[in-house]
Amino acid sequence: MAGLNVSLSFFFATFGLCEGARRASKALLPVGAYEGFAREVVGAVQLGACCLEMRMLVELGPWAGGFGPDLLFTLLFLLFLAHGATLDRALANPTVSLQEFLMAEASLPGTLLKLAAQGLGMQAACTLTHLCWAWELSDLHLLQSLMAQSCSSALRTSVPHGALVEAACAFCFHLLLLHLRHSPPAYRVPAVALLVTVTAYTAGPFTSAFFNPALATSVTFGCSGHTLLEYAQVYWLGPLTGMVLAVLLHQGRLPRLFQRNLFYSQKNKYRAPRGKPALASGDTQTPAKGSSGREPGRRSVDGPHSS
């Protein structure tokens, strides 16, 4: 259990340092610089470092530490609960940033700045996490440090199947985000954490269920076993395809590109007023019958809406 205690200390230290960096950058930087760049960098560092440590526990924990799947998936769920509570609306995922762009909720320069910040943050997370592993604070870190020179690929299936798996994970993830985007965090954060845990359980053995291009690039693109193009097809094209399909299904269109709904017919909210039905000729309460009792030669001064 010493290895688990060291990993838990790593998680707490990561959350604490990133929270301190968020507060410092929020106090020192302008609002635009913080929300458009610094917040994304810190959020990507937090997410990337925790995911790297969690991946190490999943790969080495069962045989080197005796950790069961119930412990690992419970820890993963709790981690994403903590991420949702502390990221301060940072996206830390390029496909989520591109989703905002396709939804016409973010500008192109702002989206490109967030993508650069997320890539920078993930690379910083890899560097800092490998530095921590090199300190060999536990047996698990020692093993991981020795194995870091020849890392194994996270893609353990064929390229088409891997791309389909990543696309399916991203589709479910983005569809949930779109459905709950106006919900309070008390409902949204546990739902996202539960979905991430379920997808990690079902798709983890095939692709590690990243559905985050920046995270996958930092973690597995440097490992042997597949070419850069094959990795890009699985971990870039797959999540992007899933995200676009989720937006199309939820919105019926891509708001940035199309104004007309491509899938769903929109009924008019306001109906045109219908004319009054013609009354029967035998109805004795019609104005025509009522006016027949007037004096001959007298013109009616009643308007057309009189009763």
N, C-alpha and C positions, 0 to 999 in steps of 0.2 A: 504493500500500500504506500510505500515511500515514494514510488514513482508517481502515483496518482496525486499525492499531496504536493509534489513539486509542480505537476501540471496545473493543479488548482491554484497554486500560488502564482504561476505564470499567467493564468487567466485574470486573476484579481489585479496583478501588477499592470497588465495590459489595459484593462478597463480604467484603472486609476490614472495611469500616465496619459491615456488618450483623453480622459475627461479633463485633466489639468491642461492639456494642450488646447482643447476646445475652449475652455474658459479664458485662457490667456489670449488666444487668437481673437476671440469675440471681443475682448476688452481692448486690444491693441489695434486691430484692423478695422477698416470701414466695413459697413454692413455688406456691400456688394462683394468685396474681396473675401469676406468670411463665408458668405453663403454660396458664392460661385466657385471658390477654389479651396480655401483652407478647411472648411467643413468636410468636403469630399476627400481631401487628402487624409485627414485624421480618421474619418470613418472607414476608408479603405485600409489604412494601417491596422485598425482595430479588428475589422472583419478578416483580413488576410492573415494576421498573426494567429488569431484564435482558430481559424480553419486549418492552418498548417499544424498547429499543436494537436488539434482534434484528429486530423488525418494520421498523425504519428501514433496517437493512442489507438485508433482503429486498426492500423496495420501491425503494430508491435504489441499492443496491450493484451490481446487474447493469449498469445503464447509466451510472452516475456513477463507479463504482469498478472495474468490470470483474470483479466477483466472480461465479464460476460457482455453479450449484446444488450441486455436490459440496462446495465449501468451506462454503457456508451451512448445509447440512444436517449436515455433520460438526460444525460449530460448535454447532448446536442440540443435537445429541446430547451433546456434551461439557458444555454448559451444564447440561443436566438431570441428567447424572451428578454434577456439582458441587452442584446443588440437593439431590439426594437424599442426598449425603454431609454437607451442612452445615445443613440446615433444622432439625435437632434435633427431629424428629417433628412439626414444625409442618405443618398441613394446607394453609393458604393457598388454600383452594378451598371455597366455600360448599357445593357439592354433596357434597364428602367429609364435611364436618361434618354435613350432613343425613343422609348415609348412616349415620354413627355413631349418630345419633339414632334412625333407623328400625331399626337393628340392636340397639337397647336398650343401647348401650354408652356413651351420654352422656345427661345430663339436659337438660331443656328450657332452664333458665336458663344452663347452661354452653354449650349450642349457640348460644343467642341472643348471648351474650357473644363467642363466637368469630366469629360472623357480623359483629358490629359491628367487631371488631378487624380482620377481613379487609377490610372496606370502607374503614376508616380507613387501613389500610396501603396499599391500592391507590391511594387518592387522594393520599397522601403521596408515593408513588412517581411518580405523574404530575407532581406539582408539582416534585419534585427533578430529574426527568429533563428536563423542559422548561427548567428553570433551567440545567442543564448544557448543553443544546443552544444556549441563548442566548449562551453564552460563545464559540461558534463556533470550537471547537478544531480542527475539520477542515472540509473542503469539504462532507462529508456532513452534518455538524451545521449548517452554514450553510444548506444547502438545506432541511433538515428544519425549521429555525427559521423560514425564510421561508414554508414550506408549512403550518406549524402553524395559522395563522389560518384556513385553509380546508381542513381535513383531509378526506380521502376516506373514504367508508364502507368498512368491512371486509366488508360484506354485498354480494357481487357476483353474486347469483342471486335467484330469487324467494323470497318469505317462506316458503311451505310447503316448498320444497326446502331452504332454509337451515335450517329447524327440523329437518327429517329428517336432514340432515348432522350438525348439532350433537348430535342425540339419538343417532345411530349412533356418533359419536366418544366421547360420554360413556358409552354402553353398553359399548363395548370397554374403555375406561379403567377403569371401576368394576368390571367383571367381572374384569379382571386384578388390581386391588387386592384384591378379595375372595378370589381364588384364591391370592394370594401373601401374604396379610396375616400369616400365621404363618411365612413363610419368612425366612431371614436376609437382611440388607441386601445382602450380596454378590450375591444372585440377584435380589432385588426391584428394586433401584435400576437396574441395566442394563436389565432387562426394561421398566420404566416409561419410561426414557429412549428405548429403541428404539421403543416404541409411540407415544410423543409425536412422534418424528421421522417415523414412517410416516404417522400421521394428518395431520401438517403437510404432508407431501408430497402426499397424496391429496386432503385436504379443504381445504387452505390456499387454493387458487384460488377457492373458493366462499364460505367464511365466515371464513377465517384460522384455523379450527380452534382456537378458544379453549377450548370446553367448560369454562369457568370464568366464572360470572356476574359476579363482582366484577371480574375482569380486563377482560371485555368491556365492562362498564359504564364503567369508567374510560377505556378506549381509544377506543371507537367510538360511544358513545351521544350524544356531543356533535357528531358529524359530520352533515352534511347528506346527504340522499338518502332517508331513511326516517323514519317517525314513531317516537315512543317506544314505542308499542304494538307496532309491527312488530319493533323491536329486542327487546322483551321476549319476544315469541313465539319468536324464534329463539334468543336467548342466555340466556334464563331458563327458559322452558318446555321448550325442546328438551333441554338438559342435565339438568333435573330428571326429565323423562320417561325419558331413557336410564338415569339412575341407579336409578330405581324398578324399571324392567324388569330391570336387572342384579341387583338384590337379590332380586327375585321368582324369577328363573331360578336363582340360586345357592342360595337358601335355601328356595325353594318357598313362601315367605310373607314378610310384613313383621312381624318379631318384635315391634315396638312396637305393632302393631295387631291381629295375629292370633296365636293360640296353635296353631291347627290348621294343618297343612301343606296348602296349597291345591292343589299340583300333584303332589307325590310321595307315594306310600303308604309309610309307615314300618313295616317288619317288626319284630315283637316280638323283642327280643334274647334273651329267655328263653323257651324252649319248655316247654309243659306236659308232664310225664312221662307216657309212654304205659304202659298196663298190659301186663303180660307176656302173650304170646300163649298161648292155651289149648293144652295138650298133647294129642296124639292119645290116644285111648282104648287103643290097642294098645301104648303105650310102657311097657316093663317097669320103667323107672326112676322112675316116679311114686310119690309118697308113698302114694297109695291102694293101689297094688299092693304096695308094701313093707310096709304095715301089715297086709296080709292074712295074713302069716305069724306074727303075734303070737298069744299064747294067747287063747283065747276068754274073754270077760268082763274082760280086762285093759284098763284105760283108758290111752290114750296121754297122756303128759305133755309131748310135744314141742309147741313153739309153731308158729304158722302159717308162719314163715320157716325152719324146719328143713329140712335136705336129707337 
